[in-house]
Structures are given as C-alpha cells and as structure tokens.
Amino acid sequence: MKTICYISNFGKNLDSKTIDTLTKKVSLKNNKLGVTGLLIIKDNHFFQIIEGESHIIDELFDKISIDKRHNNLIKLLETQIEDRIFDDYNSGDFQIVKDYSNLKKLYLYFNWIKEAEYIPAIEIINLTTNFLKFSH
C-alpha cells in the first residue's frame, strides 16, 4: 500500500462547471480502482491524498502529473503504508471536500485517527491542516 499527497494550482481555463465534472469523474474512477483518500478544492488549488495498491497509485499519479488541468504540481508526501488512513472515512469512498460541512467532518475524523498515533496519518493530518490554514 502507498499514499501520495500533492498540491497544485488550477490549470488555465478551469471553470466551476469543469471542476464539478472533474470531481464526479475523479470520485467514480477512484472508487472503481479501490483508491481512498480525498481531494480538497480551495482558492484555485487542488490538494489531494490518494492511497491504495502501490502500482495503482503510481499509475494514477503519473497521469495526474501530466494533466493540463494542473499547474505547479508539488508532491508533498510519498510513503508506503501498512493500512489505509481513509478506509474508515466516508465509508471508504473517495471524498471531495469543497464546503464547510465537509471540512467539519474531516476535522472530526482527523481528531479520531490522531488517537492511533500512526505516523503516516499524523503527517497527512499536518499537511492537510497546513494547507487549509495557509492557502488563500
């Protein structure tokens, strides 16, 4: 199992309708591939965490890195994991976070998994909370 976390800027001409279509496709495709994690869309940035079988995550990230809907993609974390961090979040379905109610649910989940003191989870939580605090 592997997890990758990255941040990127919206590509040129990426409007809200395109983003809505994209997020529906991302969610369906990731669920079909058995990829868990989340995508946060905030202030013209994508922040995504993907986790699953190593070869699937590698192939998915390779596709993401050449996708023109992203600019300035930066991989923040890539690590092997023993267990999925987001398996118990949203019934294990891939999650898109775009509004406050989803953020509140995410913070509650993070508070719950912090108790496990699983280092990769703590790194993911820190990266995510820093992104949410400092992006504008």
C-alpha positions as CSV (number, residue, x, y, z in Angstrom):
1,M,0.0,0.0,0.0
2,K,1.1,3.5,-0.8
3,T,-0.1,7.1,-0.2
4,I,0.8,10.2,-2.2
5,C,-0.1,13.7,-1.2
6,Y,0.3,16.6,-3.6
7,I,-0.8,20.2,-4.1
8,S,-1.3,22.0,-7.4
9,N,-2.7,25.2,-8.9
10,F,-5.7,25.1,-11.2
11,G,-4.7,24.9,-14.9
12,K,-5.8,27.7,-17.3
13,N,-9.4,28.0,-18.2
14,L,-10.6,25.7,-15.4
15,D,-14.1,27.0,-14.5
16,S,-16.5,25.8,-11.9
17,K,-18.5,23.6,-14.4
18,T,-15.3,21.8,-15.5
19,I,-14.3,21.3,-11.8
20,D,-17.8,19.9,-11.0
21,T,-17.5,17.4,-13.9
22,L,-13.9,16.6,-13.0
23,T,-14.7,15.9,-9.3
24,K,-17.6,13.5,-10.2
25,K,-15.2,11.6,-12.6
26,V,-12.4,11.5,-10.1
27,S,-14.6,10.2,-7.3
28,L,-16.2,7.4,-9.5
29,K,-12.8,6.4,-11.0
30,N,-11.0,6.3,-7.7
31,N,-13.8,4.3,-6.1
32,K,-13.7,1.8,-9.0
33,L,-9.9,1.5,-8.7
34,G,-10.1,1.0,-4.9
35,V,-8.3,4.3,-4.2
36,T,-9.2,6.0,-1.0
37,G,-8.3,9.5,0.1
38,L,-9.6,12.9,-0.6
39,L,-9.5,15.9,-2.8
40,I,-9.8,19.4,-1.3
41,I,-10.5,22.3,-3.7
42,K,-9.8,25.7,-2.2
43,D,-8.7,29.0,-3.6
44,N,-7.7,27.8,-7.1
45,H,-5.7,24.9,-5.6
46,F,-6.1,21.2,-5.6
47,F,-4.8,19.3,-2.5
48,Q,-5.1,15.6,-2.9
49,I,-4.3,12.5,-0.9
50,I,-4.5,9.2,-2.7
51,E,-3.9,5.8,-1.2
52,G,-4.2,2.2,-2.4
53,E,-2.2,-0.5,-4.1
54,S,1.3,0.8,-5.0
55,H,1.1,0.2,-8.7
56,I,-2.3,1.8,-9.0
57,I,-1.2,4.9,-7.0
58,D,2.0,5.2,-9.2
59,E,0.0,5.0,-12.4
60,L,-2.6,7.4,-11.2
61,F,-0.1,9.9,-10.0
62,D,1.8,9.7,-13.4
63,K,-1.5,10.6,-15.1
64,I,-2.1,13.4,-12.7
65,S,1.3,14.9,-13.2
66,I,0.9,15.4,-16.9
67,D,-2.8,16.5,-16.7
68,K,-3.1,20.1,-18.1
69,R,-5.8,20.9,-15.5
70,H,-2.9,21.2,-13.0
71,N,-0.1,23.8,-12.8
72,N,2.9,23.8,-10.5
73,L,2.2,20.3,-9.1
74,I,4.3,19.6,-6.0
75,K,4.4,16.2,-4.4
76,L,4.4,16.7,-0.6
77,L,4.5,13.1,0.6
78,E,5.0,9.7,-0.9
79,T,5.2,6.8,1.5
80,Q,4.4,3.1,2.0
81,I,1.6,2.5,4.4
82,E,0.5,-0.6,6.3
83,D,-3.1,0.4,6.5
84,R,-5.3,2.9,4.7
85,I,-5.7,6.1,6.5
86,F,-9.0,7.0,4.9
87,D,-10.6,3.5,4.9
88,D,-13.0,4.5,7.7
89,Y,-13.7,8.0,6.3
90,N,-16.9,8.4,4.3
91,S,-17.4,4.6,4.3
92,G,-14.1,4.2,2.4
93,D,-15.4,6.1,-0.6
94,F,-13.1,8.7,-2.1
95,Q,-14.2,12.1,-0.8
96,I,-14.3,15.6,-2.4
97,V,-14.1,18.4,0.0
98,K,-15.5,21.8,-1.2
99,D,-17.5,23.3,1.6
100,Y,-17.5,23.9,5.3
101,S,-19.7,20.9,6.3
102,N,-17.3,18.6,4.6
103,L,-14.3,20.3,6.4
104,K,-16.0,19.9,9.7
105,K,-16.5,16.2,9.1
106,L,-12.8,15.9,8.0
107,Y,-11.6,17.6,11.2
108,L,-13.7,15.3,13.3
109,Y,-12.2,12.3,11.5
110,F,-8.7,13.7,12.0
111,N,-9.3,14.1,15.7
112,W,-10.4,10.5,15.8
113,I,-7.4,9.0,13.9
114,K,-4.9,11.1,15.8
115,E,-5.6,8.8,18.8
116,A,-4.0,5.9,16.9
117,E,-0.6,7.7,16.7
118,Y,0.1,6.2,13.3
119,I,3.0,8.3,11.9
120,P,1.8,8.4,8.2
121,A,-1.6,9.6,9.4
122,I,-0.1,12.3,11.5
123,E,2.0,13.5,8.5
124,I,-1.1,13.6,6.3
125,I,-3.1,15.4,9.0
126,N,-0.4,18.0,9.4
127,L,0.0,18.6,5.6
128,T,-3.8,18.9,5.2
129,T,-4.3,21.3,8.1
130,N,-1.4,23.4,7.0
131,F,-2.9,23.6,3.5
132,L,-6.3,24.6,4.9
133,K,-4.8,27.3,7.2
134,F,-2.4,28.9,4.8
135,S,-4.0,28.7,1.3
136,H,-5.7,31.8,0.1
